[in-house]
Amino acid sequence: MRTTPPHATADDRQPHSRRAFLRGVGFALALPWLESVANAGPSAGEVEPPRRMLLISNNLGVLPKPFFPEQSGRDYELSTYLSELREFRNDFTVFSGLSHPDVDGGHSTENCFLTGARGPTHSGFRNTISLDQFAAEALGPVTRFPTLNLGVNIDKANRSLAWTRDGVLLPAEDRAPALFQKMFVQGNPTDVARQVRKLEERGSILDTLLDDARQFERGLSQQDRARLDQYLTSVREVEQRLQSACEWERRPKPQTNVPPPEDIRDQKLLFQKFRLMLDMARLAFESDSTRIVTLMVDAFATPVFKLHEDQSTSDGYHNLSHHGQASDKVAQLEDADRQQMGLLRDLFQQLSGRQAGDARLLDRTMVLYGSNMGDANTHLNTNLPILLAGGGFQHGQHLAFHRDHNTPLCNLYVTMLQQLGIDADAFGSSTGTLSGLNARS
């Protein structure tokens, strides 16, 4: 077996520094799944295409009655909304009776949908790590972007589905052209070199921080040492991400025949923006730019919007959601909800029409659609509308849990993490995996 690359120099063969070693690890881990490489060796049959995860939330949810089926099990009758997904009945599971324990307070729960952090209205509340970031940490830098965090009409300073381990908000990208450029537009050599230098300079600063912190460690109490160790661990994680970023910056970006998208700035064009971001998520998966995408539809921040070409809503999304059973508002919400189901159907069609190895891309991609709101009209945060499609599960069922004593939604998250190949038995408020949802053999 070759121990040095064919172009190695004498300097390359010298013992590596810690920084160079991390860079090498980043290079090895960052290689995407390549079908041509996987099929080249005698053990190719043992290599599977990667699994992926798309996590979508509308922070005002949907009307519960048209969403939830009345029967449970595999022979349930499709609800009004789920009828839009009829052709994919065996490709998704709908859940009732799921929520996050002690996550209540109406709209304040929107940032906790993927974290399950308790008490968002309590004084001194601090969020926790989100499902996407937890999974990205476990998978390592296998793609150019560990995750992509997207938004539609999103208030980027205050809302996000993605949160760091320290409970810090990660701003969402809400402009498709900017995302397209990140994924596919290669900078000229000068620009690339400048960016690499910036990344390396940041790495040098972190090295200095680590050295200073180690000197400062002497004379600290045991408790302060523990706090400092937690800080140093965070610095090391940032350092490793910087090393991976350097390696990816030096590599050519993937190519696509898809033309750059036009920017949609008008918040009234809600469904066009939603469709465009779903298309961008699919492109990211197809190019293996990332394995994990989050997408928040910020209905709360959406003003009067277009229901159809010649029809706009009578009020902003938030005011509509507090319908008080007014028939005209309910009718507009039903129209909006059904259009979202239609966008999901189109996404399922696109993912099922593309291959990932010997399976459909849909079979390798978990698509979660849900909300922190069980009923926005009453600010209810229990019995959340949750739908999971694809990903290689035995679907085609309504899994109904207790409506009054909900099962932790994080149990579903643990099941999804395990389906990604991550050895996790707990996340957030979980009490185990979710019973009734099994992987296909």
TAHUNOR-V707121 format. One record per residue. PHI is phi in whole degrees, -180 to 180 (NA if undefined). OMEGA is omega in degrees with one decimal (* if undefined). Layout:
phi/omega
PHI/OMEGA
PHI/OMEGA
This chain:
phi/omega
NA/-179.2
-70/-178.3
-99/175.7
-131/178.6
-63/-175.2
-61/-179.5
-98/-174.2
-65/175.4
-105/178.4
-61/179.5
-65/-179.0
-64/-175.1
-87/179.5
-72/176.5
-55/-174.6
-85/170.4
-72/178.9
-60/-178.7
-64/179.1
-66/178.8
-63/178.5
-62/179.2
-64/177.9
-65/177.6
-62/179.1
-59/179.9
-64/-177.9
-67/-177.7
-74/-171.6
-81/-178.9
-63/178.1
-74/175.9
-72/-179.4
-118/-175.4
-62/-178.1
-65/178.0
-74/-177.8
-62/-176.6
-92/-173.3
-86/-173.7
-102/-179.2
-66/-179.7
-99/-175.6
-59/-178.8
-63/-179.1
-87/-177.8
-94/-179.9
-107/171.6
-61/-176.7
-69/172.5
-93/-175.8
-133/-175.4
-148/175.3
-117/-174.5
-116/-173.3
-120/175.4
-139/167.4
-102/-170.2
-76/169.7
-114/174.1
67/179.9
-135/173.5
-66/-172.5
-67/-173.4
-62/178.4
-74/-177.4
-88/-171.8
-81/173.5
-68/178.2
-82/179.2
-103/176.9
-112/179.1
86/-175.5
-91/-177.7
-102/-177.8
-69/175.9
-88/-179.0
-58/176.7
-74/-179.5
-56/-178.4
-70/-176.3
-68/175.1
-61/176.5
-65/-177.5
-108/-171.7
-52/-175.2
-66/179.2
-113/-177.3
-52/-177.9
-86/179.6
-110/177.7
-143/173.6
-122/174.5
-107/-175.7
-121/167.8
-131/179.8
79/176.8
-115/173.2
-166/176.8
-99/177.7
-59/176.2
60/174.0
-113/-179.0
-139/-175.2
119/175.4
67/-172.8
-69/-179.9
-66/-178.0
-86/-171.1
-62/179.5
-81/-178.5
-104/-173.5
-59/-179.3
-102/179.2
-112/-175.3
72/-178.3
-65/-174.8
-78/171.5
66/-177.5
-66/178.2
-95/-177.7
-75/177.0
-63/179.6
77/179.9
-58/174.6
-132/-178.7
-69/179.3
-122/-175.7
-66/179.7
-87/-175.6
-56/-178.2
-64/-179.0
-71/175.8
-60/180.0
-67/-180.0
-64/176.2
-61/-177.0
-70/-178.0
-76/-177.2
83/-175.9
-79/-176.4
-84/179.5
-135/-179.3
-57/177.5
-115/178.4
-55/173.3
-147/168.6
-122/-177.7
-112/-171.6
-115/179.3
-147/174.0
-125/-177.9
56/-168.3
-87/170.7
-80/-168.2
-65/-177.5
-78/-172.6
-125/-176.0
-132/178.2
-168/170.6
-88/-172.9
-105/-178.5
-138/-178.5
-76/178.3
-61/178.1
-90/177.5
76/179.1
-100/179.9
-66/172.8
-104/-175.3
-62/-179.9
-87/173.6
-90/-177.5
-116/179.3
-117/-177.5
-62/179.0
-60/179.1
-65/178.2
-66/178.3
-60/-180.0
-63/178.4
-60/-173.6
-82/-166.7
-126/-174.9
-93/-177.9
-87/175.8
-72/177.3
-72/-175.7
-53/179.8
-65/179.5
-64/179.6
-62/-179.6
-62/179.1
-64/-179.8
-66/178.1
-62/179.0
-62/178.3
-61/-179.8
-64/-179.8
-68/177.4
-64/177.3
-62/177.8
-63/178.8
-65/177.9
-63/179.3
-65/176.8
-60/178.8
-63/177.5
-58/-179.3
-64/-179.8
-64/-179.8
-65/-178.0
-66/179.9
-66/177.4
-69/-179.6
-70/-174.1
-64/-178.4
-63/178.1
91/178.9
-83/174.6
-71/-179.7
-61/-179.7
-66/179.0
-68/175.8
-61/179.3
-64/178.5
-65/179.8
-65/178.9
-62/177.1
-62/178.0
-64/-179.0
-63/177.4
-61/177.8
-63/179.3
-64/179.3
-62/178.9
-64/177.1
-63/179.7
-59/-179.9
-66/177.6
-66/177.6
-64/179.1
-64/178.0
-63/179.3
-62/177.6
-60/-178.9
-63/-179.8
-67/-179.4
-64/-179.0
-79/-175.7
-94/175.9
-62/177.1
-80/178.7
-66/178.7
-105/177.5
-143/175.4
-87/-179.4
-75/178.8
-70/177.6
-57/-178.6
-75/173.0
-81/-179.1
-79/175.8
-111/-177.0
-95/-173.4
-69/-178.9
-65/178.5
-69/-177.5
-89/-172.8
-58/-173.2
-74/174.5
-65/179.2
-69/178.2
-62/179.4
-61/-177.9
-63/-180.0
-70/173.8
-64/176.5
-63/179.7
-67/177.0
-63/179.3
-63/177.3
-61/179.4
-63/177.9
-70/-176.9
-64/179.2
-89/-176.2
54/174.2
-71/176.2
-156/175.7
-110/-173.0
-134/178.4
-131/170.7
-113/-178.4
-146/175.7
-100/170.2
-93/-175.8
-87/179.3
-65/-179.5
-57/-177.5
-92/-176.1
-88/179.2
-77/171.3
-49/-174.8
-134/-177.9
-77/170.6
-81/177.7
-145/-175.5
-53/-175.8
-109/-177.4
-144/173.6
-112/177.8
-69/-180.0
-82/-177.5
-158/175.9
-67/-174.3
-58/-177.2
-63/179.2
-64/175.7
-62/-175.9
-64/173.9
-92/-169.5
-79/-178.3
56/-180.0
69/174.9
-65/-170.7
-61/-178.0
-69/178.0
-70/178.9
-60/-179.6
-63/179.0
-67/178.3
-65/177.8
-61/177.4
-61/-179.6
-64/-179.6
-64/-179.5
-66/177.0
-65/176.2
-65/175.5
-63/177.2
-65/176.7
-66/175.4
-63/178.8
-58/179.8
-63/177.2
-63/179.4
-62/178.4
-63/-179.2
-66/-179.8
-68/179.9
-77/179.6
-90/-179.7
-121/-175.8
-94/171.0
-131/-171.5
70/-179.9
-99/-179.9
-127/173.4
-73/176.6
-60/177.3
-62/-179.7
-71/179.3
-105/-175.4
-127/172.6
-81/176.4
-116/178.5
-102/174.3
-123/-179.9
-172/-176.9
-157/171.3
-77/-177.8
-106/172.0
-80/176.2
-155/-176.8
-67/-179.2
-60/-178.5
-112/-179.0
59/-178.6
-83/-179.4
-115/175.1
-116/-178.4
48/-175.0
-72/175.5
-75/-175.7
-130/176.6
-135/178.0
-125/-179.9
-121/173.1
66/174.1
81/176.1
87/176.9
-94/172.0
-83/-174.0
-92/178.0
83/-175.4
-148/169.2
-110/177.5
-91/-175.9
-104/175.4
-104/-171.8
-61/-176.0
-70/-177.1
-95/178.6
-123/-170.8
-66/170.8
-82/179.6
-60/175.8
-60/-179.8
-65/173.3
-63/174.8
-64/-179.9
-62/177.9
-63/177.5
-60/179.6
-68/177.5
-60/179.0
-65/177.8
-68/174.8
-75/-177.7
93/-178.4
-96/-179.0
-82/-179.0
-132/176.9
-117/179.2
-155/172.2
-160/177.7
56/-177.1
-95/-175.2
-64/172.7
-119/-178.3
147/174.5
-87/-178.0
-93/-179.1
-69/175.7
96/179.3
-107/-174.2
-121/176.5
-75/174.7
-70/179.8
-77/*
